[in-house]
Amino acid sequence: MGPRVLVLLAAVLLSTGGAAIKLCSLSGWQVASFRSAVAVLAVLVLARPARRDFDRRVVLVGAAFAATLIVFAVANKLTTAANAIFLQSAAPLYILLLAPSLLGEHFQRRDLGVMIAMAGGMALFFVGEQPSFASAPEPVRGNLVAALSGLTWALTVLGLRWLSRAGSGPGAMLLFGNLIAFAVCLPLALPVVAASLMDWVLIVYLGVFQIVGAYLLLSAGLRHLTALEGMLLLLLEPVLNPVWAALVQGEVPGALSLAGGAVILGATVWKTVADARLG
């Protein structure tokens, strides 16, 4: 398969996370813990990270990735899948703010417009009445948690760039991130009072395919694509994520949430294209 197909497949797998988490009757903490336990085993079998990749930097980036996995799972149990993914997609705002101090990469004056647009898009999720569903019972609290996932995902992306400078592969980060997520959530995940066979099937799917499989496909595809093309192809994830949730759970996000998501995704596209033209 070509690199574009690999990235698109990765985006499709990633986009199913919200619907699968909601379809599973286990709590957010249980989903986060058990799917990461499965993911650890999948990484050991499929990725086999090299010993040279294990150092304190991998552990630090793995911790940021673990926080993203946990926060995203919890957010999806509280708010709509659309809100969760759109607010996480505001990660470029945090990257622009944090990159100067963490990586020494300073944003340009033209980036101020992107930052203002993304901040405005995020604000739309917190104004007006938030529609609630059986699958999204606490949208306001869930939106706050989802906004935090944007920060943790930004830290993960910055960390991956930090690791790439040292020549480390993604396998070790996947391993440590999921190991940390499993260990942190396990005390809150036990005991398991009731779980169906479908719940465990979903947990295995999330760990093997939605996490490990998606990231391995993404890593393989991005090696042969420009940053612009990879970023644009990955926008399929936040577009499809609400679609699966609407089909599976009947979630229809509010107009302000859709508008906020459109602003965030639009700002991302504008920045990506502008950087490519000027780079």
Residue, then its C-alpha position, 0 to 999 in steps of 0.5 A: m500500500g502507498p503512504r497516503v493509503l497508510v495515513l488514511l487508514a490510520a486516520v480511519l482507525l483513530s476516528t473510531g475511538g470515540a464511538a468505540i469508547k462510548l459503545c463499551s459499557l465500562s467506565g472511562w477509567q476502565v477503558a483507559s486502563f484495559r485498552s492500554a494493557v492490551a496495547v502494551l502486549a500488541v506493541l511487544v508483538l508488533a513493534r518490538p522497540a529497540r533497546r537503544d530507544f529506552d531512556r528518560r526522554v522516552v519515559l517523559v514523552g510516554a507520560a504525556f501520551a499516557a495522559t492523552l489516552i486517559v483524558f480522551a477516554v474520560a472525556n468521551k464518557l462525559t461529552t459528545a465524541a465531536n466535542a472531545i475530538f474537536l477540542q483535542s484538535a486545538a493542540p496546535l494552539y498549545i504547540l505554538l505557545l509551548a514550542p519556544s520554551l520547550l524546543g526553541e522554535h518561535f512562532q511567527r507574527r502570522d501565527l497570531g491570527v491562527m492562535i486567536a482563531m483557535a482560541g475563539g473556536m474553543a470558546l464556542f464549546f463553552v457558551g450557550e446550552q450544551p446538548s446532553f445525551a445518554s452517551a454524553p451526560e455531562p457535556v460541560r465537564g467533559n468539554l473541560v476535560a477534552a480541552l485538557s487533552g488538547l494540551t496533553w496531545a500538544l506535549t506528546v507531539l512536541g515530545l515526538r519531535w524531541l525524540s526524532r532529533a535523537g533518532s528514537g522510533p515510536g515503538a518505545m513511546l507507545l510501550f511506555g505511554n500505554l504502560i503508564a496509562f494502564a498502571v495509573c488507571l488500574p486502581l480506579a478501574l477495579p473492581v470490574v462489577a459487570a462486563s459483557l463479551m462485547d465490552w472485552v471485544l471493544i477493549v481488544y479492538l481499541g488496544v490493538f487496532q485503534i491505538v497500536g495499529a493506527y500509530l504504526l500505519l501512521s509512522a510508516g506512511l509519514r516517512h514518505l510524505t511531506a508534513l503538509e500532506g500528512m497533516l491534511l490527510l489526518l484531518l479525516e480523523p476529526v471529520l469522521n469521528p462525529v460521524w461514527a458517534a452519530l451512527v452508533q449513539g445518535e449523537v448530534p452535536g450542537a450548532l456552536s460545537l460544529a462551528g467551533g470545530a470548523v474554526i479549529l480545523g480551518a485554522t489548522v488547514w490555513k496554517t499548514v498550507a501557509d507554512a508549506r508555501l513559505g517554507 
